[in-house]
Amino acid sequence: MKIFAPFLVAALTAQSWAAPTLYLAGDSTMASSSGSTQGFGEYLKNSFSGITVVNKAVGGRSARSYWNEGKFQAIANVVKPGDYVLFEFGHNDGGSLSTGDNGRTACFGGGTEVCISPTTGEKVYTYVFYLLQAGKLMTGKGAHVVVASPTPNNLWESGTWGYTAPRFTAYGRTVVNNLGSLAAFVDHGLYVANEYKALGANVVNSFYPNDHTHTSPAGAKSVAGQFMKALMCGKSDLSAYSTTKISGNCY
């Protein structure tokens, strides 16, 4: 057995010093795409050093559907202590359950409210509930959780800039407050909104080639840059891995 001891020690040392992983969980605004649109998550891969970025975002998903499809659980199955998991949802989580159910809409409310799907009879929980359960899966494995507010749509679409934070921003803060010291909130939406105001209508309109939600590669790069700024202005330990230099004010 002694002849194998150095190899065992080396293996254990390598394992203990393995670079952490940042998993991205979100919707199409974050997910990898092709052609004229791209998700901002793809540009986060070039924004960090010493941490591996794995983009698990999937188009068309909400916190509810990501949970029901087992995608949070799939991340929890491989996450290790010291890893990070970023949650950013909100674009597909709204809507009404009064007459129909698209499988994505969350029960309205910021707590323990429960609705019944008029289509399937399923118990439908709130955005807060789904992210809180997912967060507990990750922190229970010793991983850090970052909850970000959703990116805004094209704020110049009407010809005049305007931004009001969606309710999912406050809901995200609630999730973090209930998860404890391994969780942090990043107000991504606010930083993107202020950047869009500064860039002006012509530039921002060019970021949306198909609709008011999905960005071009240039738009995704800008949105990723504002995530990094919001991250570095915040309190998450994830900022220690950033290679991004920021300028301007923190909000």
N, C-alpha and C positions, 0 to 999 in steps of 0.2 A: 504493500500500500504506500510506503514512503516514496517510492519512485514517482508516484502520481501526484504527490502533495504539491510540488511547485506549480503544476498545471492547474490544480484545483484552486490554489490561491490566486493565480493569475486570472482564472475565469471569474472568480468571485469579485476580484478587484475591478475587472472590466465591466462586470454587471453593475456594480455599485456606482461606477462613474459613467454609466451610459447616459448619453444626452437625453434630456426630457423630450417629450412630444407634445405639441399643441394640436389638439383635434378641433376642427371647425364643424359646428352643427348649425344648420340654417336652411334657408330657402334659395330660390334662384338668384336673388341679389348677391348671394355669397358663392354660389356653386360654380363649378367649372362649366364653361359653355364654349360655343364655337361660332364662327361667322361674324356677324355684325355686333354681337353682344358678348359680354363677359361678366362674371361675378367678381367682386372685390377680393374674395378669399384667395384667388389665384395670385394676386400681387402681394399678399402677406407672406408668401413663401420667400420673397426677396427682401423682407423687412426685418428679419431676425437673424441672429447668429448664435450658435450653440444650442439650438432647439430645432427639432424637425417638425415641419408644419404638414399636417395631413388633412386635406379638405374632404369632409364627409357631408357637406351640404348637398341637398337634393331639391331640385326645382319643384314648385307646387306644394311644398310641405309647410305645415304649421306645427306649433308645439304639440298639439293634440295628435296629428297624424304621424309625426315623427316618433312620438311615444307609442302609439298603437301599432305601428309597423315594426316595433322592436329596434329602431335605429339607435335610440339612446342606450338601450341595453347592450347592443353590439359594441358601442364604444366602451361602456363600463366593463365589458368582458375582457378588454385588452389594456385598459388604462392602468398605469402603475403609479405608486407614490411619487410625487414631484412633477407629474405631468400636469398639463393645463387643458381645459375644455372650454371653448368659447361657444356660448349660445346667442344667436341673434335671429329672432323670429318677429312676426307682427304683420307682415304683408298679407298673409293668408288666414289670419286668426280671427278676423272680425266677421260680421254678418249676423244673421238672425236664425234662430232655431224654431221660430214660431210656426212655419209651414213646411219647411224642408230641411235637408241636412246634406251638405256636400262632403262630409267626412273630415272637414278641416276646421270649421267654426268652433270656437270654444264657448262655453257657457259664459254669459256676461257677468262680470263682477271681478273683484280683486282679492277674493278670499276663498272660502269653502263652499260657495254656491254650487249647486248641482242642477243640471237640466236633464230632461229626457228627450232623446232624439225622436222627432215625430215620424221618422222614416224606419228606424231599426229598433227603437225602444232602448237603445244603449244609454247608460248614464254618461253624461258629458260633463266634464269638470272645467274649471277655469284655466286660463293661460298661466296664472300663478301656480295653480295646483300641478299642472304638468311639468313646468320648469322646476318647481321645488322638488318633486319626486325625482326628476332626472338629476338635479343637483346633488341630492342626497346619495344617489347611486355613485356619483363621482367622488364626492368628499369622503364617502365611506371607504373608498379605496385609497385615500390619501392624496387625491388629485385636487388641484385648484380649479375653481369655476369662475369664469368671467361672463357676466350677463351684459349684453349690449342692447341699447335701444335701437329700433329699426331705422334703416336709412329712409329719408324722405323720398317721395316721388319728385318729379321735375317741378321745382318751386317757382319756375318762371313760366309755366304753361299758360297761365292766364294773362301774361304780359306784365304782371306786377309781382315782385317777390313777396312771399308771406309764409311764415312757418308757425304752426302751433303743434306742440309736442303731442303725439298720440297717447292714448291712455296706457299703451303698452310700455311707455317710458316709466311711468309711476309703478306699474306692475312689476317691471324688472327690478326696480329698487326694493320693492317688497320682498321679492324672491331672495335677493342678496342679504337683506336684513335678517331673514329667517334662516339662512344657511350658515352664518357664522364667519369665523376668521379666515377660512379657506376660500371665501367668495369675494368678488369685487364687481362693482358696476362701472360701465363705461358708457357715457352718453354720446354714442356714435352719431345719432341723428342730429343732435344739436351742433356738433362740429361740422358735419356735412352741410347743414343748413346755412351756417355762417360763411362757410367757404363758397357756397353757391351764390350768396348775396354779393360777396366780394368779386367773384368771377364775372357776374353779369349774365344777362339773358342769352346773348349770342353764343357764348362758350357753353353754358349749361344746356341750352337747347341742342347743341351739337352732340352732347353726351347721350342723347336718347333717340337713336335712329328709328326705332319701331313703335314705341309706346312711351308712357310717362313713368315707367317703373324700371325697365331693364336697360342698363348702361352699356355703352360702347366700351371697348378696351381702354380708351383714354379716360372715359368716365369712371370705370372701375378702378383705374390706377389712382385717380383723384380721391375716390371714396376710400380706398385702402390707406392713402396717406392721411386722411382725416381720422381714420380709426387709430392709426399709430399716434397721432397727436393727442387724441382723446385719451388713449391708453397712458401715454407718458405724462399727461397732466393729471391723471388719476392716482389711485392708490394700489393698483395691482402689482404684485411682484413680477408679473410677466414683462413689465417694462424694462427689467434688467437685461433682457435678451435683445432689446431693440438696437438696430443699427441706423435708425432714422434720426436725422437732425430736424428739429422742429423750430418754427419761428412764429411770431405773433403771440397773441394773448391766450391764456387758458381761461376757460369759462366755468 
